[in-house]
Amino acid sequence: MIRICLLLILAFLGRNVLAQEQPEVVFGPPFDFPLTLSGNFGEIRANHFHGGLDFKTDGVSGKKVLALADGYISRIRVTQGSGYVLDVTYDSGYWTINRHLSGFLSPIAERVEALQYEQESWEVEIVPEPDEYRVRKGEQIAWSGNTGYSFGPHLHLDMFESATDDYIDPLPFFMERIRDTQPPRADGYMLWAYPGEGVVDGRQGPKSYPVDQKKNIEAWGKIAAGIKAYDYMDQTSNKYGVHTVILSVDGQEVFRSVVDRFSQYENRMINSWAYSGYMKSFKDPGNTLRMLHPAHEDRGWVTIDEEREYVFEYILKDRYGNTARYPFVVRGKKQDIPSLKYKNKYIFAWDRVNYLHDLGMSLIIPKGLLYDYVYLNYQLRGDANDVAFTYQLHDQTIYLHDYCNLSIGLRNMPVADSTKYYVARVYGKGRMSSVGGRYENGFMHARIRELGTYTVALDTIPPEVTAVEPGGWAKRGEIAFKVRERETGIASYRGTIDGEYAIFGLEIMTNRLICKPDPKRVKKGEKHTVEITVTDRCGNVTVSRETFAW
């Protein structure tokens, strides 16, 4: 009887959790089949939070995407990153973005195609009037797909609050349709020591520990913690982001993160909160991300000043209230704390404008772009024949909140054409990537968003354009070219068939240009000439021509 009562109480509490999560607005599902997710809101991604939910589509494209409620189609786009995209504004105070679609419905599909021919561009955008394309709840609005930067067929659904334009978690609208009884699970901890004021196991840099850590962790002074953890759901093997993370020390809450909403301005602040997949339980002074809630003015930093055991405990929760606890001990042990060694000119502060000028280089970082103080490990190096010196602004990547100006002087110009030079980010083993830039009065000027190592490089090599199995074009019903651009990236491309513009889409995951010829424009049973012109960001051009029977 006692066991039955306990089960009833737990069931009641579980219903209460779901009831609390359910918003007043009621949305229908985006599909007419059971819903499962491959990605959830707020997952840690490179330089951004995952802005919505990824709905699985049984591994195929072409599923009917449905309107969640009454509203209207407010924007129609074709982009390289998100493929075919449809925005829907709902009468209930929310709007959504549906990404990676395989296609639009009529008459939108025809309108988009006409605009592509008119503008001679695969990427187009249409902003209809609110009364042009009204939709009703449950009505089909598009076809699901796998276009753009996508690793498999799915629907990515972003949801926004119209009053604020904040990204919000769509899951509360669909919780009763998605089963989840599994709590989050931790993979490991990380500890930081405050520079010059703390030490962890004899060092100050971040140090990771497994969840089943057996060896004593010893620390002294000012330290902070982070955790790598993932959520899980029923009927899938996917990993998801964790909604709520709470850290307490000796039973007192120190820090809480709640992944529920963020603005576009806050999006890049993920670089201040996440570190190598770990969620920090402390807040940098220049980070204003609203998801982060320190309990005290120390912003999550903990002072270890007694030789005793400090009990740290993480509580992980998902949207459904599934909870896991992970305690670990940090033993206070008095030990020497290394002092900071630096030159004043190489200290960047988060709350002021920062300048760095050296031989042939100028860097200006406006106030508000740094999240914390940075003690630069600055170096200058180069050989006499180099186009420019190489400037190590810092030996580790420091993410900025927005772009700043970097200027690097050219020491040698082996090519007279100044458009062939670009500012390059330098990585280990000499690998480089372009950040662009423009030449003026002996200097290359670029905009950068990370502190790292930079120089100036030269690009005189045009892109490689190769026809992909042209003998099978007619059978497959599509023309395909593979494009390889190894240095500065593709600036533009244009395709024609028999001298007339043809719509070629860039399949960004495979670097292929693909055209499905329109039978109204390309006659069957005849030979045709296709021409592709690809230009990189330094103006190098490749033209490829093929004759094919259609």
N, C-alpha and C positions, 0 to 999 in steps of 0.2 A: 504494500500500500504506500509506504514512504517513497519507494522508487517511482511508482506511478505519479505521485504528487510532484516529485522533483521534475519528472519529464514534462508534466503539464505546465509547471512554472517556467521551465526553460523554453518550451514552445511558445508560451505567452510572451516572454521577454523577446524571443526572436521575432514574433509578429510586430511587437512594439518597435524594434529596431527598424524593420522594413517600413512600418508606418511612418516613423520619423523621417526616413530618407525619401519618402514619396512626396514629390512636389504637388502643389495644388493643380497646376496645369497637367492635363492628361494628353499624352502623345500616343499615337499608334506606332506599330513597328515599321522599320524601313523595308522589311521583307515579309512575304507570306509563308515563310517556313521557320522552324525553330531557330532562335538566335544563339550563336556562340561567337566568342571574341578571339582574335589573334593579338590584339593590342588594346590597352586601356588608357585612360586619360592621365596625362602627366608623367608618362614613362620618361626616363632619362635618355635623351638623344644628343647627338653632337650639336652643341651650341643652341639647343632649344628643347623645350618640353614637347612631348607628343600631345598635340592639341585636341585630340578627340578619341573616338572609339574606332577600332578596325573590326568590321563584321566579316566573318568567314562566309564564303559563297560556294562551299563544297568543291573548291579547287577549280572552278570553271568561271568563265565570264558569261555575260548575257542574262543575268538574273534581273527580274523586274524590281527596280528601286521605287519605293512608294513614298508619297507625301505623308509626313507625320501628323499633319493637321491641316486646317484650312489656311490658305495664305496665297502667296504669289512668287513666281520665279523672278528674282531680283538681279541676278548677274549670270552670264553665260561666258565661259572662257575655254580656250584651248591653250595649254602651256606645256613647256618641256618637263617641268618638275612634277606637276599633278595630273597631266594628261587632260582628259575631258572633264570639265568642272562645272557644277551647277550650284548656285546659291539660291536658297529658298527663304523668304521672310514670312514668318507665321503671324497670324493675327493675335496670338496669345502673348507677344512680347519677346519672342526669341527668333533667331535666324540661324541657318545651318549652311555649311559648305559640304557638298558631296563630291569627293575626289576619286580619281583613277577610273572614271566611267569608261565604258567601251563605246558609247554613243548616245546621242540625243534622240528624242522623239520628233516626229513631224508636228508642226512646221519649223521647229527650232533647228533641226538638222539641216534643212534646206537653206535656212537663213545664214547659218554659220558657214556652210560651204560657199554660198554666194559671196560672203564677205571675205573669205580666204582668197578667192579668185580676184576680187576687186582690189584687195590690199596686197596681193601676191605674197601672202605670208600664211604659214600654217598656224602660227600663234595669233589669235584674235580675241577680242573681248566685246561683249554686247551688254549694255545696261538697259533693260526694257523698262517701260513705264509700269507702275503697279497694276494697272488694269489690263495689261497686254496678255499675260499668261497666268491667270488665276488657277489655283489647284485646290482640290478637295481632299480631305483626309482619306487615305487608302488608295488614292488615284496614282497610277504609274506616272513617274516623271522622267525616268531615264533607264538605261541598261547598265548594270554593274560591269566592271572590267578589270584591266591590269595595265592601264596606260600610265605614262610618266615614270617617276622614280618609285617603282613598286616591285616587291619581291615575290608576288604571287597574286592571283585573283582575289579581290576583296573590295569592300566599300569602306573608305575612310570618311567618317562623319564628324565634322567639327560643329560644336554648338556654341552660340554666343547669346548673351543677354543684351537685348536691344538697347536698354536704357544706359548701359555702360560700355558696350562692345567688348566686355571681358569674355575670354574663353571660359566656359564652365563645363563641368563634368556631365556628360549626357546620361551616365549610367543610372542615376535615380529615376529617370523616366522609363527604364526598361528592366528594373530589378526583378519584377515579378515574372519576367519572361526568360531570365537567365539564371541558372542554378549555380550556387556557390556555397559550399559548406567547408571549404579548405582555408585554413589560416595562412598568413604569410610565413615565410621561412627565411632565416638569416643565413648568409654565407660566410660572413667574417666581420671583424671589427677593425677600426683604424684609430690610432691615437696620434695627436699632434702636441708638440710642446711650443709654447709661445716664445718667439725669438728673444733670446737674452734673459728670459724670465722663467723658463721651465725646461725640464728634461725628462725623457721617457726611455728607460732602459739604456741610458748613457748617450742618447742622441736627441737631436732636435727636429730632424725631418720627420715626415709622416711615416709611421710604422704600422704594418698590418698584422693581424693575429687571426688564427682560425677560431671558429665558434667553440670548438672543444679544446681551447687553450689549456694546457696542463701546467706549463711553466709559469711561475709568478711574474706578473707585470709590475715593474718597480718604477716609480715616478717621484718627482719632486718639483714644486713650484706650480706654475700655471699651465694646465693642460686642457685638451678638449678631445672629444670622441666623435666617431662617425660609424656608420654601419652599412654594409652591403646586404640587401635583402630583396626578395621578390615575393609577389603574391601569386596564387594559383587558383584555378577554378575547376569545377567538375567537368568531366567529359572532354577535356583538352589537356595537352602536354605543354602548353605555352607558359611562359613566364610573363608576369605583369608587374607594373609599378605598385608600390605600397602606398595606400591612402594616408594613414596616420602613423607617425613614428614619435614615440615619447621616450625621453631619457630622464631617468631619476638617479640621484646619487644619495645613498643613505636614506632612501625613502622620500626625498624631496625632489619634486620635478625641477629639472634644469632647462629642458628645451623640448619643444614640440613642433613638428612639421605636419601640416594638413594640406594635402594636394587636392584643392577643391576649385580654385579659379586663379587666373592670372591674366594680365593685360599683354598686349603686344610689346609694350615698353619693357615689361618685366621678363619677357621670354628669354632674353640672353643672360639674365641673372642666374640661370642654371649653372653657368660656368663658375660662379662664386659659391654655389651651394654644393654642387656635385664634384667629386674628385675621384677619377678612375673608377667610376661606378659606385663609390661610397657616398652616402647622404650624410653631410656634416650635421652634427648637433651643436653647431655654433654659427654665429652670423658675423660676416665681415662688416666693418663699420659703414662702408659705402653701398651695402646691399639692402635695398628697400623692398625685397620680395615679400608680399603679404602672406605667403604660405608659411613663413618662418616665425615662430613665436618663442623667443627666449623668455625664461621666467624671471630673470634678474638683469640688472644693468651690465653685468659681465658678459652678456650676449652668448651665454653657453659655456664660457671658460670656467674651469673648476680649479680651485687652489688646493694643492696637496701640501700641507704644512705640518702634518703630524705623522709620526712613525707608527702607523696602524693600517688596518685594512679598510679601504673605501669600497663600498658595494655599489657598483654601477648596474643598472637594469634597463634594458630596452623592452618596451611594449610596442608590438606591431599589430595594427588593425587594418582590416579592409572595409569596404563600404557596407558589407553585410554584418559587420560586428564580429566576424571571426578574428580571434585574438591569439597571439603567441607572446611568450615572455622569454627573454634571454638575459640572465644575470651573469656578471663576471666581476672579478675582484682586481683592484689596483692597490698594490701595497705601497704605502708611503715610506720612502727610504731617502734620508738626507744624502745628497750627492752634489758634486760641483756642477754648476750651470755655466756652460761656455758663454763668454761675452761676445757681443756682436762686433765684427770687424768690418768697417766700411769707410768710404770717403763720402763726405757730405754731398758732393756734387752728384753722387750716384744713388741718392735716396729719393724715391718718388712718393709723394703723399696723395692719398685718395681725396683730400678736401681742398686741393689747390690746383692751379695750372702748373704743369711740369715741363721743363725745357732740358734738352740735352744737345749740346753743340760740340762737334769735334772735327778733326781734319776732314773736310769734304762731306760732312753729314749734319743734318739738322732734324730734330724730332721735337714736336710740340704736342703735348697731351692736354686737352682742355679739362677743366674741373668737372668731376662727375663721371669720368670714364674709367677710373680705377676703383676697385672695391676695397682695397686695403693698401697699407704701406708696402712698397717694393724696394728691396735692397738689391740693386742691380749688380750682376756679375758681368760687367761690361768689358769687352775686348775689341781691339781693332787688329786686323791682319790682312795680308795681301802681298802679292809679288809685283814686280815692276811692270810686267806685261799685262796685268789684269785690267779689264775694262774699268773696274772700280775697286776700292777697298771692300772687304767684307766686314760688316759691323755686327758683332754679337751684342745686341742690346741687353739680353739676359740669356742665361744658359738653360732656362726652362721657359715653357710657354706661359705667358701671362695674358689672360683674356681681358680685353677692354670692352666696355659697354657699347661703344660706338666707334666710328672711324676717326683717326687722327692723321695728321700730315707728317710724312717722312720724305726728306729730300736727300739724294745721294749724288755727289759729283762724279762725272766721268773722268778718268785719268787717261784713257786711250779710246780712240774711236776707229777701230779697224774697218768699219763700214761707214761711209759718209751719210747714208740715209738714217736720220735720227729716229724714224718710226720703227726701226728694227730693234730698238733697245727696250728693255722692260725691267722693272724692279722684281727681284726674285726672293722668295723665302727659301733659306738654305736649311736642310735637315741633315741628319747623320749620313755619312758616306757620300757626301756631295750631292745628294738628291735635292732638286729644286722644284718650286712651283711658282707660277707667275701671280703677282698681285697687280699687274698692269702698270700704269703710270704714263706720264707725258714728259717730253723733253722740252727744256727751256733754258737757254743761256748756260749750257754746260752741265745742267743738273737734270736728273730724273726725279719727278715729283709724283708720289703715290699716296694712296689712302690705305692705312692698315688697321686691323682690329685685334692684332696679337703682337705682343713683344716677343721677339725671338732673334734669329739671325737673318740679315738681309744683305743683298748686294745688287749689282746691275748685271744683267746677262743680255745676250744677243740672240735673236731668232731670225734666221734667214731661210729656214727650211719650210717649204709649203706642206700643207696637210696631205696625207695619203688617202686616196679615194679609190676603192676597189669594188667592182661589180660583184655581187654575190650570186653565183650560179645563174648567169643570164639565160642559159639554155632552158631553165625551168620556170622562167617568169610567166609565160602564158599559162602553163598548167596550174601554177600556184595562184595566179590572179593578182600578183603584186611584183613590183620592181623594187630591188633592194641594192643599196650600196653601203659598204662598210667604210667608216671614216676614222682615221687615226690622226690625232694632233697631239704631239708629245710635249709641247712647251707652253704656249700661251693660251690655248683653247680656241674653240670655234667662235668667230664673231658673227658670221652670217653664212647662209647657203641659199642657193636658188636652183630649181630644177625646171627643165622644159622638155616637152615631147613635140617633136617636129616644129621647134621654134616657139611653141605656145606654152605659157606658164602651166605647170602641173603641180598639184599639191603633194609635197613630200613632207611627211612627219618625221621628226627625229625621235627614234626609240632610244631614250637616254641610257637605259640599262645595257644595251648592246652596241651603242654608237653606230646604229644603222639608220640610213635615210630610206624611208619606205613610201611607196606610192601605189595606190590601188587605182589604176586608170579608169576614168569615167567613160563608159561605152558611148556616151553621147558626144564625147570629144575625141576619142581614140578609136578608129574604126577597126573592127575585127577582120582577120584574114589578110592584113597588109603588113608590110615592113615599116618600122618607125625608127626614128633616131631620138634617143634620150640624151640629154646633156645635164651634168651636175657641176655647179661652180661652188667651191667652198673656200672661204676666206678666213684666215686666222686673225688673232688680235694684234698682230704686227703687220698686217696687210699682205701676207704671203698668200698667193692664190693658186688653186689647182682646178683645172677643168678636165672632167672625164666624160667621154662620149661612148655610147654603145648603140649598135643597130640590132634590133630584135624584131622577130615575127610575133604578131599578137593574134 
